[in-house]
Amino acid sequence: MKDLKLQTLAGALFVLAATAAFAQPNYPQAPKRPKPSASASSSASPSPSASATDAPSASPSPSATPTGPAKKITTDSDRPNPKSPIKFQSVNCYDSGGGAKFNAEMRLDATVVNSSKTDTLKNVVVKYQLVDLDGQTIQEWVEKPGTLKPGQSFQINPGVARNSLGTKLNGKVVVEHDEVQKKDGNK
């Protein structure tokens, strides 16, 4: 009985020591700053709407200069976007198991082309996706070529993948790029 009490006491001391050793340290916190009142913030910095209305009359009109980030255009090999000059030259997805063999080797590659004769595409992102028959993305490879000049092509080659599901998978390519800003003379 005495050994049981001694073992219980030793176990309790061990738990206390372990808790103290692995406990998160309590670092002092920086004092919180009081929030400025509404009247103080309006006098310190003007609101965005006030600065927009106080623009000088000699400033250029908003339609003459683009404002803000460029709009993104997305197109894919299944449903190409007519607003994008990207053309899908090839989208290859070869499954050695024919979609019925678990862990079959797959060979993947695709080539996209900027079909525009004059416009350089900026901030280009190319994604090769393996999708199932429901259209759900199973795996994705992303490459960022940055810019595509007129007529330039880009090839994404994820290499060898494995069909770990043992079902039919298809290749799909999704391309995102900034909208081409038309110059004033091209309107």
N, C-alpha and C positions, 0 to 999 in steps of 0.2 A: 504494500500500500504506500509505503514511504517512497519507493522507487517511482511509482506512478505519479505522485505529487511532484517529485523532483523532475521527472520527464515533462510533465505538463508545464511546470514553471520554466524549464529550459526552452521548451517550444514557444512559449509566449514571449520570452525574452528574444529569441531568434526572430520571431515575426516582427517585433518592435524594432529590432536593429535593422532588419531588411527594409522595413517601411521607411525608416529614417535615412537609410543609405540610398534608396532609389526614389525618394520623394523629389518632386520638382522644386528647384530653389525658388524662393519668394523674393524676386527682385523688386526694388522700389519702382513705383510707377511715376511717370512724369505728371505734374499737375495738369489738370484739364483747363483749357482756356475757356473763358466765358464766351458765349455766342454774342456777336454784336447785335444791337437792336436794329430794327428795320430803318429807323431814321438815320442811324449812324452809317449803315451800309449804303444808303442811297446818296448821302453826301460825299462819301469816300470814293465811290466809283459809280459812274452812270450805268443804268441798265442797258442791255443790248438794244432794246427797241429805241431808247432815247438817242443812242449814238447813230443808229441807222437813219433817224429822221433829221439829225443835225448835220448831215453831209453837206459839204459846200456845193454850190450850184454849178461850179466849173468841173465837177468830177464826171468821169465818163459814165455813160448809161450802162445799166447792168447787162443789157443784151450785147454790148460791144465786147465786154471782157468776161471770160468764164469765171465763175466764182465757186469755191469749194472744190472738193475732190471730184474726179471724173466718175461718171456713172459706170458700174461694172456691167458687162454683157457676158452672159453664160450661154454656151451652146454645147450640145452633146451629139454623139454619133448616132443615137437612136432618133432624135428629133432635132435636126439642125435649126438654129435660129437664123431667120433670113436677114436680121440686122447685123450679123457677124460675117466678116469675110473669110472666116476659117472654113476650110474644106478638109474632109477626112479622106485621105488618100487610101489608107488601109487600117483595119483593126483586126488583128489576128489573135485568135484564142484557140490553140490546139490542145485538146485533152486526150492523152494517150489511152485513157480508160473509157473514152466515149461518154463520160458523165455517169457511168454505172459502176465504176470501180473505186473503192475507197483508197485514198492516198495516192491517186494516179498523178503522174507528172504532167504538168501543163506548161506550154511554151506561149509566151505573151509578147506582143509588140504592136505598135501603132505608129502611123505617120500622119501628121497634120500639116497643112500648108496655108500660109497667108495668101489668099487668092487676089488680094487688092493689088492694083498696079501702081498706086501712089501712096497709100497710107501705111505707116509703120504702127504696129500694135504694141502698146506698152503694158507693163505689169502682167505679162502672160503667165498663167498657171495651167499646167496640163496634168490631168488626173486620169490614170488608168484604173478602172474599177472592174472587179469580178462581181457580177450580179447573178442572183438565182432567178428562177422562172417567175417569181413574184415581183421582181424588180428591186429587191432588197440588196444593198451593197454588202458583200461578204468580206472583201479585202480591197484596199486602195493604195496605190502608189502615186506620189505627188512629185512633180519636178517643176522648177520655175526657170524657164529660159529667159525671162525678163522681157526682151523685145523680140519681135519678129518683123523683119523688114519686108517690103513688098516682094512677093514671090518666094520668100524663104520658107523652107520646110523644117520641121522638128520631129525627131523620132524618139519616142519613149519606149524603153526596152526593159521591163521589170525582170526579164530573164525567166528562170524556171520557178514555178510555184507548185504547190501540191493541192489537189482537190481533196481536202480532208473531210468533206461531207459525203462524197460518193454520189452526188446528184449532178444534174446538168447545170453547168455554169457558163455564162456568156461574158465576153469582154465588152466594155463600154468605155468610151473616152469622153471626158468632160473638159472643156476649155473655158477659162475665164480670162477676160482682158478688159482694159479701160475702153470706154466708148471713144471713138475717133472724133476729135474736135474739128469740125469743119471751119475753114477759114472764111472770112467775110465775103470774099469774091466767089466762093463755091456755093452760096445759098441758093 
